[in-house]
Amino acid sequence: MYTTKLDPTQISALTDRLLTARKNNLKQVLEIEHRLETVLEKDGVEYLNDSKSTDITATMYSLVCMDRPLVWLLSCIEGYEDFTELIPLVRDKVKAIFYAGNENDLLVEDMINEVELIQQCGNMEELVKEAQAYAEAGDTVLFSPSSPSNDLYGSYRKRGEEFRKCVRAL
């Protein structure tokens, strides 16, 4: 006779197998330019370019995959303001948020109690420099914009190239 009930040990083992499979899948994703791409490691801080992350779902996946404390860099564009889905991940993984673009009261309201710092920056260079000043050895600076590219860049590729350029200039 077969049973469909699983004991806690079996559930734990199955969960571990699923998480391992997910991380292996991530290795394939990492081979895509501008998708969780390592740009630089400096002073023990890792800088990741995730400019291809053009919506909340893509950023959610990126946050799930992170295992170091995060300094999250994002873009704020009108119409892309609902970050509430990310609150549990931000609470568990993100130390600070730096954002470029429009002032975003909803982002601040949603996240103010979840992180140590939220700061608006004027451009990509300022975004990267402020993140560098805040990050500590062992942290990851994750540029995962959560929105499409605005008129300033025209595409996620150009935006990601600008991020790379600013990081390499540190």
DSSP file (Angstrom, degrees, kcal/mol; ACC not computed):
  #  RESIDUE AA STRUCTURE BP1 BP2  ACC     N-H-->O    O-->H-N    N-H-->O    O-->H-N    TCO  KAPPA ALPHA  PHI   PSI    X-CA   Y-CA   Z-CA
    1    1 A M              0   0    0      0, 0.0     2,-0.3     0, 0.0     0, 0.0   0.000 360.0 360.0 360.0 137.1    0.0    0.0    0.0
    2    2 A Y        -     0   0    0      2,-0.0     2,-0.4     0, 0.0     0, 0.0  -0.736 360.0-156.7-101.5 149.0    1.3    3.5   -0.9
    3    3 A T        -     0   0    0     -2,-0.3     0, 0.0     2,-0.1     0, 0.0  -0.941  14.6-157.4-123.2 148.4    0.8    6.6    1.1
    4    4 A T        +     0   0    0     -2,-0.4     2,-0.3     2,-0.1    -1,-0.1   0.396  63.5 106.7-101.8   1.6    0.9   10.2   -0.1
    5    5 A K        -     0   0    0      1,-0.0     2,-0.4     0, 0.0    -2,-0.1  -0.637  54.9-157.1 -83.5 137.8    1.7   11.6    3.3
    6    6 A L        -     0   0    0     -2,-0.3    -2,-0.1     4,-0.0    -1,-0.0  -0.921   9.7-135.1-114.5 139.4    5.3   12.8    3.9
    7    7 A D     >  -     0   0    0     -2,-0.4     4,-2.3     1,-0.1     3,-0.4  -0.455  35.8 -98.0 -84.3 167.8    6.9   13.2    7.2
    8    8 A P  H  > S+     0   0    0      0, 0.0     4,-2.4     0, 0.0     5,-0.2   0.820 123.4  55.2 -56.2 -34.2    8.9   16.3    8.1
    9    9 A T  H  > S+     0   0    0      2,-0.2     4,-2.4     1,-0.2     5,-0.2   0.919 109.3  46.4 -65.7 -43.2   12.2   14.7    7.2
   10   10 A Q  H  > S+     0   0    0     -3,-0.4     4,-2.5     2,-0.2    -1,-0.2   0.894 112.3  50.7 -65.4 -39.9   11.0   13.8    3.7
   11   11 A I  H  X S+     0   0    0     -4,-2.3     4,-2.6     2,-0.2    -2,-0.2   0.919 111.0  48.8 -63.2 -43.5    9.6   17.3    3.2
   12   12 A S  H  X S+     0   0    0     -4,-2.4     4,-2.4    -5,-0.2    -2,-0.2   0.919 111.9  48.6 -62.8 -44.4   12.9   18.8    4.3
   13   13 A A  H  X S+     0   0    0     -4,-2.4     4,-2.1     2,-0.2    -2,-0.2   0.905 112.6  48.2 -63.2 -41.8   14.8   16.5    1.9
   14   14 A L  H  X S+     0   0    0     -4,-2.5     4,-2.4     2,-0.2    -2,-0.2   0.904 110.6  51.4 -65.2 -41.9   12.5   17.4   -1.0
   15   15 A T  H  X S+     0   0    0     -4,-2.6     4,-2.5     1,-0.2    -2,-0.2   0.917 109.3  50.7 -61.1 -43.5   12.8   21.1   -0.2
   16   16 A D  H  X S+     0   0    0     -4,-2.4     4,-2.3     1,-0.2    -1,-0.2   0.904 110.1  49.8 -61.0 -42.0   16.6   20.8   -0.3
   17   17 A R  H  X S+     0   0    0     -4,-2.1     4,-2.3     2,-0.2    -1,-0.2   0.904 111.3  48.7 -64.3 -41.1   16.5   19.0   -3.6
   18   18 A L  H  X S+     0   0    0     -4,-2.4     4,-2.2     2,-0.2    -2,-0.2   0.906 111.6  48.9 -66.1 -41.5   14.2   21.7   -5.1
   19   19 A L  H  X S+     0   0    0     -4,-2.5     4,-2.3     2,-0.2    -2,-0.2   0.888 111.0  50.6 -65.2 -38.6   16.4   24.5   -3.8
   20   20 A T  H  X S+     0   0    0     -4,-2.3     4,-2.3     2,-0.2    -2,-0.2   0.921 110.4  49.4 -63.6 -44.1   19.5   22.8   -5.3
   21   21 A A  H  X S+     0   0    0     -4,-2.3     4,-2.1     1,-0.2    -2,-0.2   0.895 110.6  51.0 -61.4 -39.9   17.8   22.5   -8.6
   22   22 A R  H  X S+     0   0    0     -4,-2.2     4,-1.9     2,-0.2    -2,-0.2   0.912 110.0  48.7 -64.9 -42.5   16.8   26.1   -8.5
   23   23 A K  H  X S+     0   0    0     -4,-2.3     4,-1.4     2,-0.2    -1,-0.2   0.878 109.9  52.3 -66.1 -36.8   20.4   27.2   -7.8
   24   24 A N  H  X S+     0   0    0     -4,-2.3     4,-0.9     1,-0.2    -1,-0.2   0.892 108.4  51.1 -64.5 -38.0   21.7   25.0  -10.6
   25   25 A N  H >X S+     0   0    0     -4,-2.1     4,-1.7     1,-0.2     3,-0.6   0.876 103.4  60.0 -64.1 -37.0   19.2   26.7  -12.9
   26   26 A L  H 3X S+     0   0    0     -4,-1.9     4,-2.6     1,-0.2    -1,-0.2   0.866  95.1  62.6 -58.6 -37.0   20.5   30.1  -11.7
   27   27 A K  H 3< S+     0   0    0     -4,-1.4     4,-0.5     1,-0.2    -1,-0.2   0.880 104.5  47.7 -57.7 -37.3   23.9   29.1  -13.0
   28   28 A Q  H X< S+     0   0    0     -4,-0.9     3,-1.0    -3,-0.6    -1,-0.2   0.892 110.8  51.1 -69.4 -39.0   22.4   29.0  -16.5
   29   29 A V  H >< S+     0   0    0     -4,-1.7     3,-2.1     1,-0.2    -2,-0.2   0.869 100.4  64.2 -64.0 -37.0   20.7   32.4  -15.9
   30   30 A L  T 3< S+     0   0    0     -4,-2.6    -1,-0.2     1,-0.3     5,-0.2   0.689  89.4  68.0 -63.3 -17.9   24.0   33.9  -14.8
   31   31 A E  T <  S+     0   0    0     -3,-1.0     2,-0.5    -4,-0.5    -1,-0.3   0.543  80.0  96.2 -79.1  -5.7   25.5   33.3  -18.3
   32   32 A I  S X  S-     0   0    0     -3,-2.1     3,-1.9     3,-0.3    -3,-0.0  -0.738  85.8-112.7 -88.4 128.1   23.1   35.9  -19.7
   33   33 A E  T 3  S+     0   0    0     -2,-0.5    -2,-0.1     1,-0.3     3,-0.1  -0.329 100.4  13.6 -59.2 138.1   24.7   39.4  -20.1
   34   34 A H  T 3  S+     0   0    0      1,-0.1    18,-2.8    -4,-0.1     2,-0.5   0.580 102.0 107.9  70.2  13.3   23.1   42.0  -17.7
   35   35 A R  S <  S-     0   0    0     -3,-1.9    -3,-0.3    -5,-0.2    15,-0.2  -0.883 108.0 -36.8-123.4  99.5   21.4   39.2  -15.7
   36   36 A L  S    S+     0   0    0     -2,-0.5     2,-0.5     1,-0.2    14,-0.2   0.878  91.1 171.2  52.8  42.1   23.0   38.8  -12.3
   37   37 A E  E     -A   49   0A   0     12,-2.6    12,-3.2     1,-0.0     2,-0.5  -0.703  34.7-127.5 -86.7 125.2   26.4   39.5  -14.0
   38   38 A T  E     +A   48   0A   0     -2,-0.5    10,-0.2    10,-0.2     3,-0.1  -0.617  31.9 172.5 -73.1 122.4   29.4   39.9  -11.7
   39   39 A V  E     -     0   0A   0      8,-3.0     2,-0.3    -2,-0.5    -1,-0.2   0.828  59.3 -22.4 -96.2 -42.5   31.0   43.2  -12.6
   40   40 A L  E     -A   47   0A   0      7,-1.1     7,-2.9     2,-0.0     2,-0.5  -0.986  41.3-144.7-165.7 150.5   33.6   43.6   -9.9
   41   41 A E  E     +A   46   0A   0     -2,-0.3     2,-0.4     5,-0.2     5,-0.2  -0.984  31.7 168.9-123.8 121.4   34.6   42.5   -6.4
   42   42 A K  E >   -A   45   0A   0      3,-2.6     3,-2.1    -2,-0.5    -2,-0.0  -0.996  63.9  -8.7-137.3 130.5   36.3   45.3   -4.5
   43   43 A D  T 3  S-     0   0    0     -2,-0.4    -1,-0.1     1,-0.3     3,-0.1   0.830 129.6 -54.6  54.4  35.0   37.2   45.6   -0.8
   44   44 A G  T 3  S+     0   0    0      1,-0.2    94,-2.9    93,-0.2     2,-0.5   0.516 113.5 119.5  79.7   5.0   35.1   42.4   -0.2
   45   45 A V  E <   -A   42   0A   0     -3,-2.1    -3,-2.6    92,-0.2     2,-0.4  -0.904  53.7-147.1-107.1 129.3   32.0   43.9   -1.8
   46   46 A E  E     -Ab  41 140A   0     93,-2.1    95,-3.6    -2,-0.5     2,-0.5  -0.788   6.5-154.3 -95.3 135.4   30.5   42.2   -4.9
   47   47 A Y  E     -Ab  40 141A   0     -7,-2.9    -8,-3.0    -2,-0.4    -7,-1.1  -0.951  12.1-168.8-113.5 119.4   28.8   44.3   -7.5
   48   48 A L  E     -Ab  38 142A   0     93,-3.0    95,-2.6    -2,-0.5     2,-0.7  -0.914  14.2-147.5-114.1 133.1   26.2   42.6   -9.7
   49   49 A N  E     +Ab  37 143A   0    -12,-3.2   -12,-2.6    -2,-0.4     3,-0.1  -0.877  28.2 159.5 -97.9 112.4   24.6   44.0  -12.8
   50   50 A D    >   +     0   0    0     93,-2.5     3,-2.4    -2,-0.7   -15,-0.2  -0.240  20.0 139.4-123.6  41.3   21.0   42.8  -13.1
   51   51 A S  T 3   +     0   0    0      1,-0.3   -16,-0.2    93,-0.1    -1,-0.1   0.741  63.8  69.4 -61.5 -23.7   19.8   45.5  -15.5
   52   52 A K  T 3  S+     0   0    0    -18,-2.8     2,-1.6    -3,-0.1    -1,-0.3   0.626  72.6  99.6 -68.6 -12.0   17.8   42.9  -17.4
   53   53 A S    <   +     0   0    0     -3,-2.4    93,-1.6   -19,-0.4    94,-0.7  -0.595  45.4 160.8 -77.0  88.5   15.5   42.8  -14.4
   54   54 A T        +     0   0    0     -2,-1.6     2,-0.3    92,-0.2    -1,-0.2   0.278  54.2  34.2-101.7   9.6   12.9   45.1  -15.8
   55   55 A D  S  > S-     0   0    0     92,-0.2     4,-2.0     1,-0.1    91,-0.2  -0.965  88.0 -97.4-154.2 171.3   10.0   44.2  -13.6
   56   56 A I  H  > S+     0   0    0     -2,-0.3     4,-2.7    90,-0.3     5,-0.2   0.863 118.0  56.0 -61.1 -39.1    9.1   43.2  -10.0
   57   57 A T  H  > S+     0   0    0      2,-0.2     4,-2.0     1,-0.2    -1,-0.2   0.912 108.0  47.4 -62.7 -43.3    9.0   39.4  -10.8
   58   58 A A  H  > S+     0   0    0      1,-0.2     4,-1.9     2,-0.2    -1,-0.2   0.908 113.7  47.9 -64.7 -41.6   12.5   39.4  -12.3
   59   59 A T  H  X S+     0   0    0     -4,-2.0     4,-2.9     2,-0.2     5,-0.2   0.888 107.3  56.7 -66.1 -38.2   13.8   41.3   -9.3
   60   60 A M  H  X S+     0   0    0     -4,-2.7     4,-2.4     1,-0.2    -2,-0.2   0.933 107.3  48.4 -58.0 -45.8   12.0   39.0   -6.9
   61   61 A Y  H  X S+     0   0    0     -4,-2.0     4,-1.6     1,-0.2    -1,-0.2   0.914 111.4  50.6 -60.2 -43.1   13.9   36.0   -8.5
   62   62 A S  H  X S+     0   0    0     -4,-1.9     4,-0.6     1,-0.2    -2,-0.2   0.919 110.2  48.8 -62.8 -44.3   17.2   37.9   -8.1
   63   63 A L  H >< S+     0   0    0     -4,-2.9     3,-1.1     1,-0.2    -1,-0.2   0.900 108.1  54.7 -63.0 -40.7   16.6   38.7   -4.5
   64   64 A V  H 3< S+     0   0    0     -4,-2.4    -1,-0.2     1,-0.2    -2,-0.2   0.873 106.2  53.2 -58.5 -37.5   15.7   35.0   -3.8
   65   65 A C  H 3< S+     0   0    0     -4,-1.6    -1,-0.2    -5,-0.2     2,-0.2   0.603  88.3  99.7 -76.8 -12.2   19.0   33.9   -5.3
   66   66 A M    <<  +     0   0    0     -3,-1.1     4,-0.1    -4,-0.6    -3,-0.0  -0.542  40.1 175.1 -82.3 139.8   21.1   36.2   -3.1
   67   67 A D        +     0   0    0     -2,-0.2    -1,-0.1     2,-0.1    -4,-0.0   0.307  59.5  71.5-125.2   7.3   22.8   34.8    0.0
   68   68 A R  S    S-     0   0    0      1,-0.1    71,-0.1    25,-0.0    72,-0.1  -0.836  98.5 -81.9-115.0 158.6   24.9   37.8    1.1
   69   69 A P        -     0   0    0      0, 0.0    71,-2.7     0, 0.0     2,-0.4  -0.346  57.7-136.2 -57.3 140.5   23.6   41.0    2.8
   70   70 A L  E     -dc  94 140A   0     23,-2.4    25,-3.5    69,-0.2    26,-1.1  -0.808  28.5-165.8-113.6 143.1   22.4   43.3    0.0
   71   71 A V  E     -dc  96 141A   0     69,-2.5    71,-2.4    -2,-0.4     2,-0.5  -0.989  33.1-151.7-112.1 112.9   22.6   46.9   -0.9
   72   72 A W  E     -dc  97 142A   0     24,-2.6    26,-2.5    -2,-0.5     2,-0.5  -0.763  12.5-166.4 -98.8 126.9   19.9   47.2   -3.6
   73   73 A L  E     +dc  98 143A   0     69,-3.1    71,-2.0    -2,-0.5     2,-0.3  -0.932  20.6 160.0-109.2 131.2   20.0   49.7   -6.4
   74   74 A L  E     -d   99   0A   0     24,-2.0    26,-2.3    -2,-0.5     2,-0.4  -0.913  35.0-117.7-145.0 172.2   16.9   50.3   -8.5
   75   75 A S  E     -d  100   0A   0     70,-1.2     2,-0.6    -2,-0.3    26,-0.2  -0.867  18.4-148.1-110.9 145.7   15.2   52.8  -10.8
   76   76 A C  E     +d  101   0A   0     24,-2.5    26,-1.8    -2,-0.4     2,-0.4  -0.961  21.8 170.2-118.4 117.7   11.9   54.5  -10.1
   77   77 A I    >   -     0   0    0     -2,-0.6     3,-2.2     3,-0.4    -2,-0.0  -0.973  43.8 -96.9-124.2 138.3    9.7   55.2  -13.0
   78   78 A E  T 3  S+     0   0    0     -2,-0.4    26,-0.0     1,-0.3    -2,-0.0  -0.252 111.7  31.0 -53.6 137.7    6.1   56.4  -12.8
   79   79 A G  T 3  S+     0   0    0     -3,-0.0     2,-0.3     1,-0.0    -1,-0.3   0.239 103.0  81.2  95.8 -12.7    3.7   53.5  -13.1
   80   80 A Y    <   +     0   0    0     -3,-2.2    -3,-0.4     1,-0.1    -2,-0.0  -0.615  55.6 118.2-120.6  69.1    6.1   51.0  -11.5
   81   81 A E        +     0   0    0     -2,-0.3     2,-1.1    -5,-0.1    -1,-0.1   0.456  33.4 101.1-118.8  -2.2    5.5   51.8   -7.9
   82   82 A D        +     0   0    0     -3,-0.2     3,-0.3     1,-0.2   -26,-0.1  -0.718  28.4 151.6 -95.0  97.6    4.1   48.6   -6.2
   83   83 A F    >   +     0   0    0     -2,-1.1     3,-1.8     1,-0.2     4,-0.4   0.283  37.7 109.4-102.3   8.1    7.0   47.0   -4.4
   84   84 A T  G >   +     0   0    0      1,-0.3     3,-1.3     2,-0.2    -1,-0.2   0.810  69.7  63.3 -60.4 -31.6    4.8   45.4   -1.7
   85   85 A E  G 3  S+     0   0    0     -3,-0.3     4,-0.3     1,-0.3    -1,-0.3   0.784 102.2  52.5 -61.0 -25.1    5.4   41.9   -3.1
   86   86 A L  G <> S+     0   0    0     -3,-1.8     4,-3.0     1,-0.2     3,-0.3   0.540  78.8  98.3 -89.7  -7.0    9.1   42.3   -2.3
   87   87 A I  H <> S+     0   0    0     -3,-1.3     4,-2.9    -4,-0.4     5,-0.2   0.888  81.8  49.4 -54.0 -48.1    8.7   43.3    1.4
   88   88 A P  H  > S+     0   0    0      0, 0.0     4,-1.6     0, 0.0    -1,-0.2   0.907 115.7  44.1 -60.5 -39.3    9.4   39.8    2.9
   89   89 A L  H  > S+     0   0    0     -3,-0.3     4,-2.3    -4,-0.3     5,-0.4   0.911 113.9  49.7 -69.5 -42.0   12.5   39.4    0.8
   90   90 A V  H  X S+     0   0    0     -4,-3.0     4,-2.1     1,-0.2    -1,-0.2   0.931 109.0  53.0 -61.6 -44.9   13.7   42.9    1.4
   91   91 A R  H  < S+     0   0    0     -4,-2.9    -1,-0.2    -5,-0.3    -2,-0.2   0.890 117.1  38.0 -56.3 -41.8   13.1   42.4    5.2
   92   92 A D  H  < S+     0   0    0     -4,-1.6    -1,-0.2    -5,-0.2    -2,-0.2   0.754 132.7  17.9 -83.2 -26.0   15.3   39.3    5.1
   93   93 A K  H  < S+     0   0    0     -4,-2.3   -23,-2.4    -5,-0.1     2,-0.5   0.681  99.2  82.6-124.2 -22.5   18.0   40.2    2.7
   94   94 A V  E  <  +d   70   0A   0     -4,-2.1   -23,-0.2    -5,-0.4    22,-0.1  -0.779  35.2 177.4-104.5 130.1   18.4   44.0    2.1
   95   95 A K  E    S+     0   0A   0    -25,-3.5    21,-2.6    -2,-0.5    22,-0.9   0.827  73.5   4.0 -89.5 -40.2   20.3   46.4    4.3
   96   96 A A  E     -de  71 117A   0    -26,-1.1   -24,-2.6    20,-0.2     2,-0.4  -0.984  58.3-146.2-149.1 153.7   19.8   49.6    2.2
   97   97 A I  E     -de  72 118A   0     20,-2.6    22,-2.4    -2,-0.3     2,-0.4  -0.992  11.6-176.5-125.3 128.5   18.1   50.8   -0.9
   98   98 A F  E     -de  73 119A   0    -26,-2.5   -24,-2.0    -2,-0.4     2,-0.4  -0.992  13.6-173.4-119.5 131.3   19.4   53.5   -3.2
   99   99 A Y  E     -de  74 120A   0     20,-2.4    22,-3.1    -2,-0.4     2,-0.3  -0.966  14.3-154.4-132.1 146.2   17.2   54.5   -6.1
  100  100 A A  E     +de  75 121A   0    -26,-2.3   -24,-2.5    -2,-0.4     2,-0.3  -0.814  58.6  33.7-110.4 153.0   17.6   56.7   -9.1
  101  101 A G  E    S+d   76   0A   0     20,-0.8   -24,-0.2    -2,-0.3     3,-0.1  -0.753  98.2  14.5 108.7-154.1   14.8   58.5  -10.9
  102  102 A N  S    S-     0   0    0    -26,-1.8     2,-0.1    -2,-0.3   -26,-0.0  -0.202  82.6 -99.1 -61.2 145.2   11.6   60.0   -9.7
  103  103 A E        -     0   0    0      1,-0.1     2,-0.5    17,-0.1    -1,-0.1  -0.468  42.1-156.4 -59.7 134.7   11.0   60.6   -6.0
  104  104 A N     >  +     0   0    0      1,-0.2     4,-2.1    -2,-0.1     5,-0.2  -0.807  24.0 174.8-128.5  91.6    9.0   57.6   -4.9
  105  105 A D  H  > S+     0   0    0     -2,-0.5     4,-3.0     1,-0.2     5,-0.2   0.858  84.1  55.6 -62.8 -36.0    6.9   58.1   -1.8
  106  106 A L  H  > S+     0   0    0      2,-0.2     4,-2.8     1,-0.2    -1,-0.2   0.910 107.0  49.3 -65.9 -41.2    5.3   54.6   -2.2
  107  107 A L  H  > S+     0   0    0      2,-0.2     4,-2.3     1,-0.2     5,-0.2   0.949 113.8  46.3 -59.9 -48.2    8.7   52.9   -2.2
  108  108 A V  H  X S+     0   0    0     -4,-2.1     4,-2.3     1,-0.2    -2,-0.2   0.933 113.6  48.4 -61.1 -47.0    9.7   54.8    0.9
  109  109 A E  H  < S+     0   0    0     -4,-3.0     4,-0.3     1,-0.2    -1,-0.2   0.913 114.9  45.8 -59.5 -43.5    6.4   54.1    2.7
  110  110 A D  H  < S+     0   0    0     -4,-2.8    -1,-0.2    -5,-0.2    -2,-0.2   0.863 126.0  27.5 -67.7 -36.2    6.6   50.3    1.8
  111  111 A M  H >X S+     0   0    0     -4,-2.3     3,-2.2    -5,-0.2     4,-1.2   0.547  87.1  98.3-108.9  -9.1   10.3   49.9    2.7
  112  112 A I  T 3< S+     0   0    0     -4,-2.3    -1,-0.1     1,-0.3     3,-0.1   0.809  93.0  41.2 -56.5 -33.9   11.1   52.4    5.4
  113  113 A N  T 34 S+     0   0    0     -4,-0.3    -1,-0.3     1,-0.2    -2,-0.1   0.441 110.8  59.5 -91.6   0.7   10.7   49.9    8.3
  114  114 A E  T <4 S+     0   0    0     -3,-2.2     2,-0.3     1,-0.0    -2,-0.2   0.676 105.3  37.4-102.5 -20.4   12.4   47.1    6.4
  115  115 A V  S  < S-     0   0    0     -4,-1.2   -19,-0.2    -3,-0.1   -20,-0.1  -0.834  73.9-120.5-131.4 165.9   15.9   48.5    5.8
  116  116 A E  S    S+     0   0    0    -21,-2.6     2,-0.3    -2,-0.3   -20,-0.2   0.810  94.8  13.1 -73.5 -31.2   18.4   50.7    7.5
  117  117 A L  E     -e   96   0A   0    -22,-0.9   -20,-2.6     2,-0.0     2,-0.4  -0.997  50.6-172.6-152.4 138.3   18.5   53.3    4.8
  118  118 A I  E     +e   97   0A   0     -2,-0.3     2,-0.4   -22,-0.2   -20,-0.2  -0.995  22.1 173.8-128.3 127.5   16.5   54.5    1.7
  119  119 A Q  E     -e   98   0A   0    -22,-2.4   -20,-2.4    -2,-0.4     2,-0.3  -0.994  26.0-138.5-141.0 133.3   18.1   57.2   -0.4
  120  120 A Q  E     -e   99   0A   0     -2,-0.4     2,-0.3   -22,-0.2   -20,-0.2  -0.682  22.9-164.7 -85.1 141.3   17.3   58.8   -3.7
  121  121 A C  E     -e  100   0A   0    -22,-3.1   -20,-0.8    -2,-0.3     3,-0.1  -0.898  21.9-133.5-125.6 156.2   20.2   59.5   -6.0
  122  122 A G  S    S-     0   0    0     -2,-0.3     2,-0.3   -22,-0.2   -21,-0.1   0.803  77.9  -9.4 -81.6 -30.2   20.4   61.8   -9.1
  123  123 A N  S  > S-     0   0    0    -23,-0.1     4,-2.4     1,-0.1     5,-0.1  -0.909  78.6 -83.1-157.5-180.0   22.1   59.5  -11.6
  124  124 A M  H  > S+     0   0    0     -2,-0.3     4,-2.5     1,-0.2     5,-0.2   0.894 121.8  53.5 -63.5 -41.9   23.9   56.2  -12.0
  125  125 A E  H  > S+     0   0    0      1,-0.2     4,-2.4     2,-0.2    -1,-0.2   0.932 112.1  44.4 -60.7 -45.9   27.3   57.5  -10.9
  126  126 A E  H  > S+     0   0    0      2,-0.2     4,-2.8     1,-0.2     5,-0.3   0.898 110.9  55.7 -64.1 -40.7   25.9   58.9   -7.7
  127  127 A L  H  X S+     0   0    0     -4,-2.4     4,-1.9     1,-0.2    -2,-0.2   0.933 111.9  42.3 -55.6 -49.1   23.9   55.6   -7.2
  128  128 A V  H  X S+     0   0    0     -4,-2.5     4,-2.4     2,-0.2    -2,-0.2   0.903 114.8  49.6 -68.5 -42.7   27.1   53.5   -7.4
  129  129 A K  H  X S+     0   0    0     -4,-2.4     4,-2.3    -5,-0.2    -2,-0.2   0.905 111.6  48.2 -66.0 -40.8   29.2   55.9   -5.3
  130  130 A E  H  X S+     0   0    0     -4,-2.8     4,-1.6     2,-0.2    -1,-0.2   0.899 112.2  49.8 -65.9 -39.5   26.6   56.0   -2.5
  131  131 A A  H  X S+     0   0    0     -4,-1.9     4,-2.9    -5,-0.3    -2,-0.2   0.914 110.1  50.7 -64.0 -42.3   26.3   52.3   -2.5
  132  132 A Q  H  < S+     0   0    0     -4,-2.4    -2,-0.2     1,-0.2    -1,-0.2   0.916 109.4  50.7 -61.2 -43.2   30.1   51.9   -2.3
  133  133 A A  H  < S+     0   0    0     -4,-2.3    -1,-0.2     1,-0.2    -2,-0.2   0.826 117.5  40.0 -64.6 -31.1   30.2   54.2    0.6
  134  134 A Y  H  < S+     0   0    0     -4,-1.6    -2,-0.2    -5,-0.1    -1,-0.2   0.856  96.1  91.4 -86.5 -38.1   27.5   52.3    2.5
  135  135 A A     <  -     0   0    0     -4,-2.9     2,-0.3    -5,-0.2   -90,-0.1  -0.199  58.5-155.5 -66.6 150.2   28.5   48.7    1.6
  136  136 A E    >   -     0   0    0    -92,-0.1     3,-2.3     1,-0.1    -1,-0.1  -0.820  37.7 -73.2-119.5 160.4   30.8   46.7    3.9
  137  137 A A  T 3  S+     0   0    0     -2,-0.3   -92,-0.2     1,-0.3   -93,-0.2  -0.276 122.7  33.1 -51.5 134.4   33.0   43.7    3.2
  138  138 A G  T 3  S+     0   0    0    -94,-2.9    -1,-0.3     1,-0.4   -93,-0.2   0.254  96.9 113.8  97.7 -10.7   30.8   40.6    2.7
  139  139 A D    <   -     0   0    0     -3,-2.3   -93,-2.1   -71,-0.1     2,-0.4  -0.473  57.3-140.1 -88.1 162.1   27.9   42.6    1.1
  140  140 A T  E     -bc  46  70A   0    -71,-2.7   -69,-2.5   -95,-0.2     2,-0.7  -0.993   5.2-148.4-119.1 131.4   26.6   42.5   -2.4
  141  141 A V  E     -bc  47  71A   0    -95,-3.6   -93,-3.0    -2,-0.4     2,-0.6  -0.902  21.7-165.4 -95.6 113.9   25.6   45.6   -4.3
  142  142 A L  E     -bc  48  72A   0    -71,-2.4   -69,-3.1    -2,-0.7     2,-1.1  -0.898  14.4-161.0-109.5 112.8   22.8   44.5   -6.6
  143  143 A F  E     +bc  49  73A   0    -95,-2.6   -93,-2.5    -2,-0.6   -90,-0.2  -0.796  32.4 149.5 -90.1  97.6   21.7   46.7   -9.4
  144  144 A S        -     0   0    0    -71,-2.0   -93,-0.1    -2,-1.1   -69,-0.1  -0.828  26.3-168.8-131.7  89.9   18.2   45.3  -10.1
  145  145 A P        -     0   0    0      0, 0.0   -70,-1.2     0, 0.0   -91,-0.2   0.702  13.5-151.3 -63.3 -27.3   16.1   48.2  -11.4
  146  146 A S        +     0   0    0    -93,-1.6   -90,-0.3   -91,-0.2   -92,-0.2   0.673  69.1  71.5  65.3  16.9   12.7   46.5  -11.3
  147  147 A S  S    S-     0   0    0    -94,-0.7   -92,-0.2   -92,-0.2    -1,-0.1  -0.989  89.9 -90.1-155.6 158.1   11.5   48.7  -14.2
  148  148 A P        -     0   0    0      0, 0.0     2,-0.1     0, 0.0     7,-0.1  -0.242  58.7 -85.1 -64.2 161.1   12.0   49.2  -17.9
  149  149 A S        -     0   0    0      5,-0.1     7,-0.1     1,-0.1     2,-0.1  -0.405  46.4-136.5 -65.1 143.2   14.7   51.5  -19.0
  150  150 A N    >>  -     0   0    0      5,-0.1     4,-2.5    -3,-0.1     3,-1.2  -0.266  36.2 -82.1 -91.5-174.5   13.7   55.1  -19.2
  151  151 A D  T 34 S+     0   0    0      1,-0.3    -2,-0.1     2,-0.2    -1,-0.1   0.749 121.8  70.6 -61.3 -23.8   14.4   57.6  -21.9
  152  152 A L  T 34 S+     0   0    0      1,-0.2    -1,-0.3     2,-0.1    -3,-0.0   0.863 117.3  16.7 -62.6 -36.4   17.8   58.3  -20.5
  153  153 A Y  T <4 S-     0   0    0     -3,-1.2    -2,-0.2     1,-0.0    -1,-0.2   0.759  81.0-151.7-110.6 -33.4   19.1   54.8  -21.5
  154  154 A G  S  < S+     0   0    0     -4,-2.5     2,-0.3     4,-0.1    -5,-0.1   0.056  73.3  29.3  84.2 -28.6   16.7   53.5  -24.1
  155  155 A S  S  > S-     0   0    0     -5,-0.1     4,-2.1     1,-0.1     5,-0.2  -0.988  80.0-112.8-157.0 159.5   17.4   49.8  -23.3
  156  156 A Y  H  > S+     0   0    0     -2,-0.3     4,-2.7     1,-0.2     5,-0.2   0.819 116.0  59.8 -64.2 -29.1   18.4   47.6  -20.4
  157  157 A R  H  > S+     0   0    0      2,-0.2     4,-2.4     1,-0.2    -1,-0.2   0.947 106.8  43.7 -64.2 -48.4   21.7   46.9  -22.2
  158  158 A K  H  > S+     0   0    0      2,-0.2     4,-2.0     1,-0.2    -2,-0.2   0.896 114.6  50.7 -63.9 -39.5   22.7   50.6  -22.3
  159  159 A R  H  X S+     0   0    0     -4,-2.1     4,-2.1     1,-0.2    -2,-0.2   0.922 111.5  47.9 -63.1 -44.2   21.6   51.0  -18.7
  160  160 A G  H  X S+     0   0    0     -4,-2.7     4,-2.6     1,-0.2    -2,-0.2   0.867 109.3  53.0 -65.0 -36.9   23.7   47.9  -17.7
  161  161 A E  H  X S+     0   0    0     -4,-2.4     4,-2.5     2,-0.2    -1,-0.2   0.885 108.3  50.8 -65.4 -38.4   26.7   49.2  -19.6
  162  162 A E  H  X S+     0   0    0     -4,-2.0     4,-2.3     2,-0.2    -2,-0.2   0.904 109.9  50.3 -64.9 -41.0   26.4   52.5  -17.7
  163  163 A F  H  X S+     0   0    0     -4,-2.1     4,-2.5     2,-0.2     5,-0.2   0.946 110.8  49.0 -61.2 -48.0   26.3   50.6  -14.4
  164  164 A R  H  X S+     0   0    0     -4,-2.6     4,-2.9     1,-0.2     5,-0.2   0.935 110.5  51.0 -55.1 -48.3   29.4   48.6  -15.4
  165  165 A K  H  X S+     0   0    0     -4,-2.5     4,-1.1     1,-0.2    -1,-0.2   0.916 111.8  46.6 -57.8 -46.1   31.3   51.7  -16.4
  166  166 A C  H  < S+     0   0    0     -4,-2.3     4,-0.2     1,-0.2    -1,-0.2   0.890 113.8  48.1 -65.5 -40.2   30.5   53.4  -13.0
  167  167 A V  H >< S+     0   0    0     -4,-2.5     3,-1.7     1,-0.2    -2,-0.2   0.922 109.9  51.2 -67.5 -43.8   31.4   50.4  -11.0
  168  168 A R  H 3< S+     0   0    0     -4,-2.9    -1,-0.2     1,-0.3    -2,-0.2   0.721 103.6  60.8 -68.0 -19.3   34.7   49.9  -12.9
  169  169 A A  T 3<        0   0    0     -4,-1.1    -1,-0.3    -5,-0.2    -2,-0.2   0.521 360.0 360.0 -82.6  -5.9   35.6   53.5  -12.2
  170  170 A L    <         0   0    0     -3,-1.7    -1,-0.2    -4,-0.2    -2,-0.1   0.513 360.0 360.0 -64.7 360.0   35.5   53.0   -8.4
